[in-house]
Amino acid sequence: MKVLMIGDVVSKPGRIAVLERIQDLREQHEIDLAIMNAENLAGGFSVTPPLCEQLFSSGIDVMTSGNHIFDKKEAADYIRKQPRLIRPANYPPNTPGNGYWVGAVNGTKVAVLNVMGRVFMPPSDDPFRVINCLLESVAAETTVRIVDVHAEATSEKVAMGWYLDGRVSAVLGTHTHVQTADERILPGGTAYLTDLGMTGSYAGVIGMNKADVIARFTSVPAKRAEHSSGDVRICAAVIDIDESTGQARGIQRLSLNHEQ
């Protein structure tokens, strides 16, 4: 099985890039399951139902998220109704939505799981304990298991990779919007990448207008940053997984220019 995981998709430039390239990427890499992190989808903060539905209908199968998922009020109602949009499982128990998705892909049971780190992040439950509980609830015949670790600290993401080695097919980091070059297969057969990177405009600061962001660092008060434009890239990874064992056979990091 080939799984495509696209890093944090930021605002309109990132959305357009995914919409225009997802079918080409699926065909080129023979993708069976396409996942993307959507927490920055709408103006850089959270999601809206029409934008998610547009991407689902264009070739995205599952969306993960992170600390910005509920920045827009409509996200809470939508995530209750759309099981293919998931949020970090270590949010409080009464939080709308689910922290994982389970489905069948070409006859193979697949689970996509999402947790959020705690270092330099908003308060949340212990992601290591929570992911343990999630994995215990996933049926043994669900062999393919993909984990999005939405976290700031590199050490926390690396620790999660080792913690889950041999128990999941892939551990892929999101949140920092900066792609790392440490893709590998861990000894237990788990594909690992500390951060997938950002899909969006690299002409600003992690996808946002550089003047707006600089103002936030140098003046008070400063307005919420708008997205930047130009120099668009798609950052992602392709993971090749043995369906029978759930172990990864390979991981390929992608960083693609996209003209708009």
Sequence and secondary structure as in RCSB ss.txt:
>XXXX:A:sequence
MKVLMIGDVVSKPGRIAVLERIQDLREQHEIDLAIMNAENLAGGFSVTPPLCEQLFSSGIDVMTSGNHIFDKKEA
ADYIRKQPRLIRPANYPPNTPGNGYWVGAVNGTKVAVLNVMGRVFMPPSDDPFRVINCLLESVAAETTVRIVDVH
AEATSEKVAMGWYLDGRVSAVLGTHTHVQTADERILPGGTAYLTDLGMTGSYAGVIGMNKADVIARFTSVPAKRA
EHSSGDVRICAAVIDIDESTGQARGIQRLSLNHEQ
>XXXX:A:secstr
 EEEEE  B HHHHHHHHHHHHHHHHHHTT SEEEEE TTTTTTSS  HHHHHHHHHHT  EEE  TTTTSSTHH
HHHHHH TTB   TTS TTSSS SEEEEEETTEEEEEEEEE  TTS     HHHHHHHHHHHS TT  EEEEEEE
 S HHHHHHHHHHHBTTBSEEEEESS    S  EE TTS EEES    BEESSSBTTB HHHHHHHHHSSS    
 B  SSEEEEEEEEEE TTT  EEEEEEEEEEE  
